[in-house]
Amino acid sequence: MAKTKTTIADYRKLDDKALLKELANARAKLQDLKNQLTIGKLKSYHQIKALRRTIAQMETVHNEKILLEAIQHGES
């Protein structure tokens, strides 16, 4: 079974709570991968690089939502 790749457009479709939950899960997984790297169990470093990129995308979408909300709140 092939994994489906989540794109930044998929993160934009999530509401704030779901996005923050995904972000927390990704950060926990990153910490786990770093621990595996430290003890020598991690076979390929590319997983860390890919997860860091995913976290950055999620943070970007979260910041976009915050800015959009601030703009809309200022116009009201």
Secondary structure as the mmCIF struct_conf table of DSSP 4:
data_model
#
loop_
_struct_conf.conf_type_id
_struct_conf.id
_struct_conf.beg_label_comp_id
_struct_conf.beg_label_asym_id
_struct_conf.beg_label_seq_id
_struct_conf.end_label_comp_id
_struct_conf.end_label_asym_id
_struct_conf.end_label_seq_id
HELX_LH_PP_P HELX_LH_PP_P1 ALA A 2 THR A 7
HELX_RH_AL_P HELX_RH_AL_P1 ILE A 8 LYS A 13
BEND BEND1 LEU A 14 LEU A 14
HELX_RH_AL_P HELX_RH_AL_P2 ASP A 16 ILE A 39
TURN_TY1_P TURN_TY1_P1 GLY A 40 GLY A 40
TURN_TY1_P TURN_TY1_P2 TYR A 45 TYR A 45
HELX_RH_AL_P HELX_RH_AL_P3 HIS A 46 GLU A 75
#
